[in-house]
Amino acid sequence: MIVLTLTNCPISLRGDLTKWLLEINTGVFVGRVSARVRDNLWKRVTENVKQGQATLVYNTNNEQHMEFKIHQSENEIIDFDGLKLVLKPSPSRIKQISNRRLGFSKAAKMLMAKRRQNNIENNTANKRLAYPQDYVILDLETSGLNAVNDEIIEIGMLKIRNNTIAESYSALIKAKQPLKSIIVQLTGINDDLLSKDGRNLAEVLLEAQNFIGDDILLGHNIAFDMGFIYQNLRKCGFEGLRNKTFDTMEIYEKSLNGRKASKKLIDIAKNYGIKVETTHRSLVDCLTIKNVYDQLRKRQEK
């Protein structure tokens, strides 16, 4: 069980966290997740909370049966004879902290040094994981942009092993509502095609979950795809995906170093000289995502 409390955080971050946790009050999230998911969620919070504050409490096997993490808070975690406590500093203490860090005991200094070393090791591990060689590329075609009210009409995936395509998956899904003309024009998918070749949503989602397994998921603006996957898994009574995700759009945006450029998949592909004949069909877009990802990885390695 974990309890995560956020103050002054972006609304988008709160919405993102509801994929894994239940928001029982504004900014207060609870849930049962694995240690790996918990650590990834905390990393996501610290990277996206901006000027807000965050506190995480979770159960462990220590004497207290719980552990704390604090980010950008005036409160401090202190060690009191082996017990960890959260200290709320007085106004004078807050003023002192803003100017300089007061002395710590030898035990506290050793603990902080150990934490710094752990952070260095974790950051090194994260850098090694920044460009995985084994992952699954995911791309959806949908009947609109609203994950709650619109439908998934196609799922495409590529399973990558050692940077090489090992397996593919693609399925059309029957739609409950007629497709809008703009979707038909954009994707080439129409009502007749879905009526003829479309399959049951729950059946396709189960196959997709089995195909993905525990793999890292890679996509372009993958938060969009994951929002639809999450909503539709819930509609079908299934558990949501907990996989780690990577986003080529985010990676590309960071590579710009503040420069302005289109973040559309097709424009990035053209910028890298990648030939794309068709867009807005899931498997074709998956291949384009892989080619863009390969270029981003090569440039980072250089």
C-alpha positions in Angstrom: 0.0 0.0 0.0 1.3 3.5 -0.8 -0.1 7.0 0.0 1.0 9.8 -2.2 0.2 13.4 -1.4 0.7 16.3 -3.9 0.4 20.0 -3.3 0.4 22.7 -6.0 1.0 20.1 -8.7 -0.1 20.3 -12.4 -3.6 18.9 -13.1 -2.1 16.8 -15.9 0.1 14.9 -13.4 -2.9 14.1 -11.2 -4.7 12.7 -14.2 -1.7 10.7 -15.2 -1.4 9.1 -11.7 -5.1 7.9 -11.7 -4.0 5.2 -14.2 -2.4 3.4 -11.2 -3.8 5.0 -8.0 -7.1 6.1 -6.6 -7.5 9.8 -5.8 -9.5 9.8 -2.6 -9.2 13.5 -2.0 -7.7 16.4 -4.0 -4.0 15.5 -4.4 -4.2 12.4 -2.2 -3.6 9.1 -3.9 -3.7 5.6 -2.5 -3.1 2.2 -4.1 -1.4 -1.2 -4.1 1.5 -1.4 -6.6 4.7 -3.2 -7.0 8.0 -1.7 -5.8 9.1 -1.2 -9.4 5.9 0.7 -10.3 6.1 2.7 -7.0 9.6 3.8 -7.8 8.7 4.7 -11.4 5.7 6.7 -10.2 7.9 8.6 -7.7 10.4 9.3 -10.4 7.6 10.6 -12.7 6.2 12.8 -9.8 9.6 14.4 -9.0 10.2 15.1 -12.7 6.7 16.6 -13.4 5.5 18.2 -10.1 7.3 21.5 -11.2 7.0 23.9 -8.2 4.8 21.7 -6.2 5.5 19.4 -3.2 5.2 15.7 -2.9 5.2 13.2 0.0 5.2 9.4 -0.4 4.5 6.9 2.4 4.8 3.1 1.7 5.1 -0.1 3.7 8.4 -1.9 4.1 9.9 -4.6 6.2 11.8 -2.3 8.6 11.0 -1.8 12.3 8.4 0.9 11.5 6.9 -1.1 8.6 6.8 2.1 6.6 9.1 4.4 4.7 8.9 8.1 3.6 10.0 10.1 0.7 9.7 13.9 0.4 10.2 16.2 -2.6 10.5 20.0 -2.4 8.9 20.2 1.0 9.9 22.3 4.1 9.5 19.1 6.1 12.5 17.0 6.7 13.0 13.3 7.2 15.2 12.7 10.3 16.7 9.7 11.9 15.8 9.4 15.6 17.7 6.5 17.2 17.1 4.4 14.2 13.5 5.5 13.7 12.6 7.7 10.7 10.4 10.7 11.5 9.1 13.6 9.5 10.1 16.9 11.1 8.0 20.0 10.5 10.5 22.9 11.1 9.7 26.1 13.0 9.6 29.4 11.1 13.1 30.2 12.3 14.3 26.8 11.2 12.8 27.3 7.7 14.7 30.6 7.5 17.9 29.0 8.5 17.4 26.1 6.0 16.9 28.6 3.2 20.4 30.1 4.0 22.4 27.1 4.9 22.1 23.5 6.0 22.8 23.1 9.7 25.1 20.4 11.1 24.1 16.7 11.2 25.2 13.9 13.3 27.8 11.5 12.0 25.1 8.8 11.6 22.9 11.3 9.6 25.9 12.3 7.4 26.7 8.7 6.7 23.0 8.0 5.8 22.9 11.1 3.5 26.2 9.9 1.8 24.7 6.5 1.3 21.6 8.0 -0.2 23.7 10.2 -2.6 25.6 7.1 -3.7 22.3 5.2 -4.2 21.0 8.1 -6.3 24.2 8.1 -8.4 23.8 4.3 -9.0 20.1 4.7 -9.8 20.8 7.5 -12.2 23.4 5.4 -13.9 21.0 2.5 -14.2 18.3 4.8 -15.6 20.8 6.2 -18.2 21.5 2.6 -19.3 17.8 2.0 -19.6 17.2 5.2 -21.5 17.4 3.5 -24.8 16.3 -0.2 -24.4 16.9 -2.7 -27.1 14.0 -4.9 -26.2 10.5 -3.4 -26.1 7.1 -3.3 -27.7 6.0 -0.4 -30.0 2.3 0.5 -29.5 0.1 2.6 -31.8 -3.7 3.1 -31.9 -6.2 4.5 -34.3 -9.2 5.9 -32.6 -12.6 7.4 -33.6 -11.7 10.7 -31.8 -9.5 12.3 -29.2 -11.6 11.7 -26.1 -10.5 8.5 -24.3 -13.7 8.3 -22.4 -16.2 8.8 -25.2 -14.4 7.7 -28.3 -13.4 4.2 -29.4 -10.2 2.3 -30.4 -10.7 1.1 -34.0 -7.2 -0.4 -34.6 -4.3 -1.6 -32.5 -0.9 -2.2 -34.0 2.3 -3.4 -32.2 5.8 -4.5 -33.0 7.9 -6.6 -30.6 11.5 -5.6 -30.8 14.4 -7.8 -29.7 18.0 -6.5 -29.8 16.8 -3.6 -31.9 15.3 -5.9 -34.5 11.6 -6.6 -35.3 10.8 -10.0 -33.9 7.0 -10.1 -34.1 4.0 -8.0 -35.1 0.4 -7.7 -34.1 -2.5 -5.8 -35.7 -6.3 -5.9 -35.3 -9.2 -3.8 -36.3 -12.0 -3.4 -33.7 -15.7 -3.1 -34.3 -17.1 0.4 -33.5 -20.4 1.0 -31.8 -20.9 4.4 -33.5 -20.4 5.3 -37.2 -17.0 6.9 -37.9 -16.7 10.6 -38.5 -15.8 11.5 -42.1 -12.5 13.2 -40.9 -11.5 9.9 -39.3 -12.3 8.0 -42.5 -10.2 10.5 -44.5 -7.4 10.4 -42.0 -7.0 6.7 -41.6 -8.7 5.1 -44.6 -10.7 3.0 -42.2 -14.4 3.1 -42.7 -17.6 1.5 -41.3 -17.7 -1.2 -43.9 -14.2 -2.3 -43.2 -14.8 -2.4 -39.4 -18.1 -4.3 -39.9 -16.3 -6.9 -42.1 -12.9 -7.3 -40.4 -13.4 -5.7 -37.0 -13.2 -7.9 -33.9 -14.5 -7.8 -30.4 -12.8 -5.2 -28.2 -12.3 -7.4 -25.1 -10.9 -10.2 -27.2 -8.3 -7.9 -28.9 -7.3 -6.3 -25.6 -6.6 -9.7 -24.0 -4.5 -10.6 -27.0 -2.7 -7.2 -26.8 -1.9 -7.7 -23.1 -0.5 -11.2 -23.8 1.6 -9.8 -26.7 3.0 -7.0 -24.5 3.7 -9.0 -21.4 6.2 -7.2 -19.1 7.9 -5.4 -22.0 8.7 -1.7 -22.0 6.1 0.2 -24.2 7.3 2.7 -26.8 5.1 5.1 -28.6 4.8 8.6 -30.0 2.8 10.7 -27.6 2.2 7.4 -25.8 0.2 9.1 -23.0 -2.6 9.4 -25.6 -2.5 5.7 -26.5 -2.2 4.6 -22.8 -5.2 6.8 -21.9 -7.4 4.9 -24.4 -5.9 1.5 -23.4 -6.6 2.3 -19.7 -10.2 3.4 -20.2 -11.1 0.5 -22.5 -9.5 -2.1 -20.2 -11.6 -0.7 -17.4 -14.7 -0.8 -19.5 -14.0 -4.5 -20.2 -13.4 -5.2 -16.5 -9.7 -5.9 -16.9 -6.7 -4.6 -14.9 -4.8 -1.7 -16.3 -1.3 -2.0 -17.8 1.6 -1.3 -15.4 4.4 -1.4 -18.0 7.2 1.2 -18.2 6.7 3.6 -21.1 9.0 5.6 -23.4 7.9 8.4 -25.6 9.7 9.3 -28.8 8.0 12.7 -28.8 9.4 13.5 -25.4 12.9 12.2 -26.3 12.8 14.3 -29.5 11.6 17.4 -27.6 14.5 17.1 -25.2 17.0 16.7 -28.1 15.8 20.1 -29.4 17.3 21.9 -26.3 14.7 24.6 -26.5 14.6 25.0 -30.2 11.2 25.2 -31.9 10.2 22.4 -34.2 7.2 20.3 -35.1 6.8 17.2 -32.9 4.4 15.4 -35.3 5.7 11.9 -36.1 5.6 12.5 -39.8 7.5 15.8 -39.6 10.2 14.2 -37.3 10.5 11.3 -39.8 11.0 13.7 -42.7 13.5 15.7 -40.7 15.6 12.5 -40.3 15.2 11.5 -43.9 12.9 8.6 -43.1 10.6 7.7 -46.0 6.9 7.3 -45.0 4.4 6.4 -47.6 1.3 6.0 -45.4 0.3 7.4 -42.0 -2.5 6.8 -39.5 -2.5 3.1 -39.8 -1.2 1.4 -36.7 1.5 -1.0 -38.0 2.8 1.6 -40.5 3.1 4.2 -37.7 4.8 1.6 -35.5 7.5 1.1 -38.1 7.9 4.9 -38.4 8.2 5.2 -34.6 10.9 2.5 -34.6 12.9 4.3 -37.3 12.6 7.6 -35.5 13.6 5.9 -32.2 16.6 4.4 -33.9 17.7 7.8 -35.1 17.2 9.4 -31.7 19.2 6.6 -30.0 22.1 6.8 -32.5 22.3 10.6 -32.0 22.4 10.2 -28.3 25.1 7.5 -28.4 27.2 9.8 -30.5 
